[in-house]
């Protein structure tokens, strides 16, 4: 059963490579990152997040194994203000090309409210040698999950190409989604925006709570 849905996921990703980021070479990905402006990034964030602020948790309720064999659930998102979920595959050059930068960003922002979690779309078992080799060589030493059935049913079946990166808040609600690889500087700008957005929403929520309490007392 597990192999069936992984094969299905792989078939979808491979068939869509002609339109997805994994067709790009590392050089093309870097060129794209260089020409994208901060204004473009901000516009993309605004457009992609406006309709999803009040939706349910994008990954829903799930259970998955990490590459180390640990079982994790959607509760993992509560460990940070913002979680950057990077969906990648071992055959995808742009995915691998951006992983050193993601590893550095994960370490840089570890004490600033951000955590990075990878989902290895083509890994079939704990300790997948190819995936572990990529992780070790690129220094992307953050948590990586296997594509479980619940993850596939809730979200991965909608993914049309890798890398796909989803930002969620501490409740698992979507803050923004990006297709394609990017350089460290552009990812840093996006991360800063995601952290600001999460902080603003948290402040708004706290303010609403205080106002509600005041009215109740009166």
C-alpha positions as CSV (number, residue, x, y, z in Angstrom):
1,X,0.0,0.0,0.0
2,X,2.8,2.4,1.0
3,X,4.7,1.7,-2.3
4,X,1.5,2.3,-4.3
5,X,0.9,5.9,-3.1
6,X,4.6,6.7,-3.3
7,X,4.6,5.5,-6.9
8,X,1.5,7.5,-7.6
9,X,3.1,10.6,-6.1
10,X,6.2,10.0,-8.1
11,X,4.2,9.6,-11.4
12,X,2.5,12.9,-10.8
13,X,5.7,14.7,-10.1
14,X,7.6,13.2,-13.0
15,X,4.8,13.8,-15.5
16,X,4.7,17.5,-14.5
17,X,8.4,18.1,-14.6
18,X,8.1,19.9,-17.9
19,X,6.1,22.6,-16.1
20,X,7.7,22.4,-12.7
21,X,10.9,23.7,-11.1
22,X,12.8,20.4,-11.3
23,X,13.2,20.8,-15.0
24,X,15.4,23.9,-14.4
25,X,19.1,23.5,-14.1
26,X,20.9,24.9,-11.0
27,X,22.2,27.8,-13.2
28,X,18.7,28.6,-14.3
29,X,17.4,28.5,-10.8
30,X,20.1,30.9,-9.6
31,X,19.4,33.2,-12.6
32,X,15.7,33.3,-11.7
33,X,16.6,34.0,-8.0
34,X,18.9,36.9,-9.0
35,X,16.3,38.7,-11.2
36,X,13.4,38.4,-8.7
37,X,13.0,41.6,-6.8
38,X,11.9,42.1,-3.2
39,X,8.8,43.8,-4.6
40,X,7.9,40.7,-6.6
41,X,8.4,38.5,-3.5
42,X,6.2,40.8,-1.4
43,X,3.5,40.8,-4.1
44,X,3.6,37.0,-4.3
45,X,3.3,36.6,-0.6
46,X,0.3,39.0,-0.5
47,X,-1.5,37.2,-3.4
48,X,-0.9,33.7,-2.1
49,X,-1.7,34.3,1.6
50,X,-4.7,36.6,1.5
51,X,-7.2,33.8,0.8
52,X,-5.6,31.3,3.3
53,X,-5.3,33.3,6.5
54,X,-8.4,31.8,8.1
55,X,-8.4,28.3,6.6
56,X,-7.9,25.0,8.3
57,X,-4.4,23.6,8.8
58,X,-3.1,22.9,5.3
59,X,-1.5,19.5,6.2
60,X,-4.5,18.5,8.4
61,X,-4.0,15.8,10.9
62,X,-1.2,13.5,9.9
63,X,1.3,11.0,11.2
64,X,4.7,10.4,9.5
65,X,8.1,8.9,10.1
66,X,11.3,11.0,10.0
67,X,14.4,9.7,8.2
68,X,15.6,8.7,11.7
69,X,12.5,6.6,12.4
70,X,10.8,9.0,14.8
71,X,7.0,9.4,14.6
72,X,5.8,12.9,14.3
73,X,2.3,14.5,13.9
74,X,0.9,17.9,13.0
75,X,1.8,18.9,16.6
76,X,5.4,19.5,15.4
77,X,4.3,22.8,14.0
78,X,3.6,24.1,17.6
79,X,7.4,24.1,18.2
80,X,7.9,27.3,16.2
81,X,6.2,30.5,15.2
82,X,6.8,29.6,11.5
83,X,7.6,26.3,9.9
84,X,9.1,26.1,6.4
85,X,8.1,22.8,4.9
86,X,10.3,22.0,1.9
87,X,9.0,19.2,-0.4
88,X,11.9,17.8,-2.4
89,X,13.1,14.7,-4.2
90,X,16.5,13.1,-4.6
91,X,16.3,13.2,-8.5
92,X,15.7,17.0,-8.5
93,X,18.8,19.1,-9.2
94,X,17.2,22.5,-8.2
95,X,16.0,20.9,-5.0
96,X,19.5,19.7,-4.1
97,X,21.0,23.0,-5.3
98,X,19.2,25.1,-2.8
99,X,19.6,22.7,0.2
100,X,22.9,24.1,1.4
101,X,21.3,27.5,1.7
102,X,18.3,26.0,3.5
103,X,20.6,24.3,6.0
104,X,22.3,27.6,6.7
105,X,19.0,29.4,7.1
106,X,17.7,26.7,9.4
107,X,20.7,27.2,11.7
108,X,20.6,31.0,11.4
109,X,16.9,31.2,12.4
110,X,16.8,28.4,14.9
111,X,16.4,30.8,17.8
112,X,14.3,33.3,15.9
113,X,11.0,31.4,15.7
114,X,11.6,29.4,12.5
115,X,12.1,25.7,11.9
116,X,12.6,24.0,8.6
117,X,11.2,20.5,7.8
118,X,11.9,18.5,4.7
119,X,9.5,16.0,3.0
120,X,11.5,13.6,0.8
121,X,8.9,12.9,-1.9
122,X,10.6,9.8,-3.4
123,X,11.9,8.2,-0.2
124,X,10.2,4.8,0.5
125,X,11.7,3.8,3.9
126,X,13.5,5.1,7.0
127,X,17.2,5.5,6.4
128,X,16.9,5.8,2.6
129,X,20.5,5.8,1.5
130,X,20.2,8.2,-1.4
131,X,18.2,10.8,0.6
132,X,20.6,10.5,3.6
133,X,23.6,11.0,1.3
134,X,22.0,14.2,-0.2
135,X,21.2,15.5,3.3
136,X,24.8,14.9,4.5
137,X,26.5,16.4,1.5
138,X,24.4,19.5,1.4
139,X,24.4,20.2,5.2
140,X,20.6,20.3,5.2
141,X,20.6,18.9,8.7
142,X,17.0,19.7,9.7
143,X,14.2,17.2,10.1
144,X,13.1,15.3,7.0
145,X,9.9,13.3,6.8
146,X,8.8,10.4,4.7
147,X,5.6,10.9,2.6
148,X,3.1,9.0,4.7
149,X,-0.4,8.1,3.5
150,X,-2.0,10.8,5.6
151,X,0.4,13.5,4.2
152,X,-0.4,12.3,0.7
153,X,-4.1,12.4,1.2
154,X,-4.1,15.8,3.0
155,X,-1.7,17.7,0.7
156,X,1.0,15.9,-1.3
157,X,-1.5,14.7,-3.9
158,X,-1.9,18.3,-4.9
159,X,1.8,18.9,-5.5
160,X,2.6,19.3,-9.1
161,X,6.3,19.8,-9.0
162,X,9.3,19.9,-6.7
163,X,10.7,21.8,-4.9
164,X,7.5,23.1,-3.4
165,X,7.8,25.0,-0.2
166,X,4.9,25.7,2.2
167,X,5.1,28.1,5.2
168,X,2.7,27.5,8.1
169,X,2.2,29.1,11.5
170,X,2.2,27.3,14.9
171,X,-1.3,26.0,14.2
172,X,-0.4,24.6,10.8
173,X,-2.3,27.3,8.9
174,X,-0.8,28.3,5.6
175,X,1.1,31.6,5.4
176,X,2.4,31.2,1.8
177,X,3.4,28.6,-0.8
178,X,6.3,28.8,-3.3
179,X,7.2,26.6,-6.3
180,X,10.7,26.4,-7.5
181,X,14.2,26.9,-5.9
182,X,15.6,30.2,-4.7
183,X,18.9,31.6,-3.5
184,X,19.7,32.3,0.2
185,X,19.0,36.0,0.0
186,X,15.6,35.7,-1.5
187,X,14.6,32.9,0.9
188,X,15.8,35.1,3.8
189,X,13.6,38.0,2.6
190,X,10.6,35.6,2.4
191,X,11.3,34.1,5.8
192,X,11.5,37.6,7.4
193,X,8.1,38.4,5.8
194,X,6.6,35.1,7.1
195,X,7.8,35.8,10.6
196,X,6.4,39.3,10.5
197,X,3.1,38.0,9.3
198,X,2.9,35.3,12.0
199,X,3.8,37.9,14.7
200,X,1.1,40.3,13.4
201,X,-1.5,37.6,13.4
202,X,-0.5,36.5,16.9
203,X,-0.8,40.1,18.1
204,X,-4.2,40.6,16.5
205,X,-5.4,37.4,18.1
206,X,-4.1,38.5,21.5
207,X,-5.7,41.9,21.1
208,X,-9.1,40.4,20.1
209,X,-8.9,38.2,23.2
210,X,-8.2,41.1,25.5
211,X,-11.1,43.1,24.0
212,X,-13.4,40.2,24.4
213,X,-12.5,39.7,28.0
214,X,-13.0,43.4,28.7
215,X,-16.4,43.4,27.2
216,X,-17.4,40.3,29.1
217,X,-16.5,41.9,32.4
218,X,-18.4,45.0,31.6
